[in-house]
Amino acid sequence: MITAKSLVKGSLIIVISNIVLKAMSFLLLPLYTIYLTPNDYGIVDIANTFISLFVGLSCLCLDTGFYTFFYDKESKTYEKKVFNSTFWILVGTSLIPIFIILFSKQLAGILFKDSNKNKVIILSLFTISSSILTVIPNARIRIVNKMKIFAIINVGTSLISIILNILFIVKFRLGYYSLIITILINNLIQMISYFYIVRDEISIKYFDRKLIKHILKYTIPLIPATVSSWVIDLSDRYIINHFFSSSEVGIYAIANKIVIILTVFSSAFMTSYPSFVFSNAKQKDAKDKFGKILNYYFLIFCILSIIITVFSKEIVMLMSQRTYWMSYKMVGFLTFGNFAFGMAFLVGSGMSIAKKSTYSMMISWISAIVNIILNMILIPKYGAVIAAITTMISYLIVFVLNYYFSQKFYHCNYNIITILIMYFVIFILCSLTMTKALVIKLPMATMIILFLCLIFKNESNNIIKFIRNTMKNFLGVENNE
């Protein structure tokens, strides 16, 4: 069983590694915006959106199936069957992108309105294939909480990516190809690393047809949910590109880059959380634990969202060229949208525990349909900022519905009313503050954070105590508490 302490430790390992790498990448943003135009950024963002959808579809949600079924039996043989049954299916689906290379010109015409950009599609398809092959080995490392290994691979490949990006952009002047080629190289290095680590686990003799049918019966209904998540988070790029241009997509992409400040922490937590949930779900105090974790998650990520939103204009102006500055108007909506998505992930775990994937599919499609309708109606009239607003609305819908249905199958003690009220109050206060002068923003942001900490007083005190004790242990100071 993975303990709450292990969850925190695993999350911290990933957070620290991600902070170092994302900070380096973030600090290079001014360099990127000097050498890459909004049009270049737009092309890269559209390519990444295509990669994200294709990988999501081709993986058949088997990573979720792997997590869900891995702890069903306490048997090493069973664990190997779950691993190999899911792994070998994805080996097969990884061949699909290679075949689709034959249609690269047609795809380039659809995505970029220019069939001559087919090389971007070819590179993207190879990236997709390598991404699919890493999914289950990656999950195998994470589910046993080997976060140090996971972090080392991520740090190593990301450092290589940063060096290659600088080389390709500044020295070779490859433009938008720089980022796309680097992503492919990064994926290939990760694939080789993961394969080496799990090499003793890979064996076709453990492929179990009966088991994989059972797993697929659970995961296939999740595929529409994957598509709908893509619709909410990424399809707006194509709508913006259709009604405007890839330059507008590039500006929107920079706003999303700023939100990395939040997602570097949230993604680290969400990477560790599934293994914690499934290994603790049957414990007597699990439902209380999950409720407390949501409180801490809300407090910590709300503080981060306040800082990013209130100072979004200054951050964008500091980190990009003038042609990108208008993106600050989108940052607050995207930040609080991602914040809501993180909470939706936490409260939705009840459906995964109960293996009620049909409800996840229904929820995702409701929010996706709302997202598409609002984007199609409003983006042509009001521009890319609407995409940020609809993203926030869609994730709020997912959060509320995930909570409602998960509680039916696995009731946890979530402080949902307080959390929802505080979410909207804090967002409104931040939105009113972000347009003010810096001398006003600083005290206002401080007051908002203090107000939040007062509402979550116990959690705030425990976090302060944890930080103080951690610093004392690190410095070798005797702890008398």
Protein Blocks (a to p, Z undefined) as FASTA:
>chain_A
ZZfklmmmmmmmmmmmmmmmmmmmmmmmmmmmmmpcfklmmmmmmmmmmmmmmmmmmnno
mmmmmmmmmmmpgcfklmmmmmmmmmmmmmmmmmmmmmmmmmmmmmmmmmnopaklmmmm
mmmmmmmmmmmmmmmmmmmmmmnopaklmmmmmmmmmmmmmmmmmmmmmmnonojmlmmm
mmmmmmmmmmmmmmmmmmmmgcfklpcfklmmmmmmmmmmmmmmmmmmmmmmmmmmmmmm
mmmcmklmmmmmmmmmmmmmmmmmmmmmmmmmmmmmmmmmmpmklmmmmmmmmmmmmmmm
mmmmmmmmmmmmmmmmmmpcfklmmmmmmmmmmmmmmmmmmmmmmmmmmmmmnopaklmm
mmmmmmmmmmmmmmmmmmmmnojmlmmmmmmmmmmmmmmmmmmmmmmmoccdddfklmmm
mmmmmmmmmmmmmmmcfklmmmmmmmmmmmmmmmmmmlmmmmmmmmmmmmmmmnopacfZ
Z
